[in-house]
Amino acid sequence: MLKRLFFWLVLSLLTVGTVAAQSTYNVTSFGAKGDGKTDDAVAIQKAIDKCSKDGGGMVLFPRNHVFISGPVELKSNVEIHLESTATWKANPDESIYKLSAFGENRGEGMLWLYANDADNISITGKGTIHGNGIAFMGAELEDSYELKPLADQSFDPRPHVLTLTDVRNLTIRDVTIREGAYWTVHLIGCNEAVIDGINLLNNLKIRNGDGIDIDHSKNVRIANCHITSGDDCICLKNRREFEKYGSCHDITVTNCVMSSRSCAIKIGSENMDSIYNVVFDNCIITGSNRGLGIQNRDEGTVTDVVFSNIQLDCRLWSDVWWGKAEPIYVTSYPRANGNHKDANWRFPKGQIEGRCGEVSRIYFNNITALSENACFVGGDVPGKVKDIYFNNVRVNIIGNQKEFLMDKRPCKGEGFLRFKNDGAGEQSLPLYTENF
């Protein structure tokens, strides 16, 4: 009897080992060199395609390798797993990036790692995804990099790091993502996504270097992340290019530490639909140009948003970055008029000007801020921004400013508002308003 049990135990262990081996697809087995020089895109794509075709499994990037690659498409039922000390890095050759990150709009970056209409994608491990961002930048300035001049203004070759469109059941966990040249993690029309425990460490001088953009997506949970980003760390929006995916809602962000040269947590400015049922809780923001921002500039609405238990530290940076160190910023202003060249992307089809939607039922609870500026709540007309609640919000103004400058960009007319410093810095909530 004991011999029979031992036999079945050994057979079971062998079977489990065989299944595990069959479901793991090491990219080096498909020809990837991992030498930091060779473009391994073809080999990596072969591993992903085979894994998905076989019904799913793990595509493994083994430790102690640097895999350079151009664009790669992720597929259904595939887990991309980067072992510690494994790096997947964007090829710095701008000429290989041909697929737009925004469909027919080719003026705002290209695809590097992407998926479209897929199920059950995971990106895991203690390794690194590296966007090679500085390779795509121009000269270094004091608090930013210049953008390289473009021969064709309708085409920007900078690659986005991860662009995931219409993905159901998405997980990004534990990995480190570095130096995106443009947006870093962009979720478009996704449903049921978890981003947990990642280090997203963009260079703070890279413009347009958003951390995580949640676009027309729902049921998204972001937790336990460290994010540094030249542009917004976490941004919710509804871009016009993807209007078929509907509203953005049911989003939670918890236990994150962030730093930004723009707005650490932002809703907008692109919002042609509705954003609602959103919670940001238990976060720390340091050294940012703006802390918590709702920047509605299109016809969409923003409602039922809660910010709670947040520690802020805001600083003034140059006008390259939107914001003037406002710790809390809630606004709805029409976007500045465009031209027929960009009418399809910024405004309803065939139009070159737009309107802005309502912002209401926004709650700020237990917020502590240290900042060089006050909070600002404003709209283009009375009632456009309403039902904004502050509970136990404390703002400590540093410096000795004689006036506060509020940044309304992008908007029609003057982009800045000036308010005389009336000693509000001694109050519990230094707050300036327009049409509210």
URFENJO-V748735 format. One line per field, one symbol per residue. ss: DSSP state (a for helix, b for strand, c for the rest). phi: phi as a letter, one per 30 degrees, with the letter a starting at -180 (. if undefined). burial: b if it has 9 or more other ideal C-beta (glycine too) atoms within 8 Angstrom, else e. A space follows every 10 residues. Layout:
BEGIN
ss = ???
phi = ???
burial = ???
END
This chain:
BEGIN
ss = caaaaaaaaa aaaaaaaaaa aacbbbaaaa ccccbbbbbc aaaaaaaaaa aaacccbbbb bccccbbbbc cbbccccbbb bbccccbbbb cccaaacccb bbccbbbbbb bbbbbbbbbb bbbbbccbbb ccaaaacccb ccccbccccc ccccccccbb bbbbbbbbbb bbbccbbbcc ccccbbbbcc bbbbbbccbb bccccccccc cbbbbccbbb bbbccbbbbc cccbbbbbca aaaaaccbbb bbbbccbbbb ccbbbbbbbb bccbbbbbbb bbbbbbbbcb bbbbbbcccc bbbbbbbbbb bbbbcccccc cccccbbbbb bbcccccccc ccaaaacccc ccccccccbb bbbbbbbbbb bcccbbbbbc ccccbbbbbb bbbbbbbccc ccbbbbbccc cccccbbbbb cccaaacccc bbbbcc
phi = .ddddddddd dddddddddd ddccbddddc jddicibddc eddddddddd edddjjlccc cddibccdad ebcdbdiccd bcdeicbcbd ddddddcccd dbiddccbjc dccabbhbbh cbbbjcdbcc dheddcccdd cdbacddddc dbddbcdddd dbbcchccic bbbidcbbhd dbdccbccid bibbcbiccc cdddcddide dbccbhcbhc bcbiccbcae cddbbcabdd dceddidcah bbbbhccbbb dccdbbcjdd acbbbahbbc bhbbbbhcda ccbcbdbbdd cbbhbbcbhb ccbcbdbdde cdjbiddbbb bbbddeecbd dcedccbeei cbbbbbcdba hcbcbhcbbc acbcdbbabd bejdcahccc bhcbbcdcjb ddbccccced adiddbccbd dcidddddbd bcbbhb
burial = eeeeeeeeee eeeeeeeeee eebbbbbbeb bbbbeeeebb bebbbbbbbb bbeeebbbbb bbeebebbbb bbbbbbbbbb bbbeebbbbb beeeebbeeb bbeebbbbbb bbbbbeebeb bbbbbebbbb bbbbebbeee bebbbbeeee eeeeebbbbb bbbbbbbbbb bbbebbbbbb bbbbbbbbbb bebbbbebeb bbbbbbbbbb bbbbbbbbeb bbbebbbbbb bbbbbbbbbb bbbebebbbe bbbbebbbbb bbbbbbbbbb bbbbbbebbb bebebeebbb bbbbbbbbeb bbbebbbbeb ebbbbebeeb bbbbbbbbbb bbbbbeebee ebbebbbeee eebbebbbbb ebbbbbbbbe bbbbbbbbbb eeebbbebee eebbbebeee beebbbbbee bbeeebbebe beebbeeebb bbebbb
END
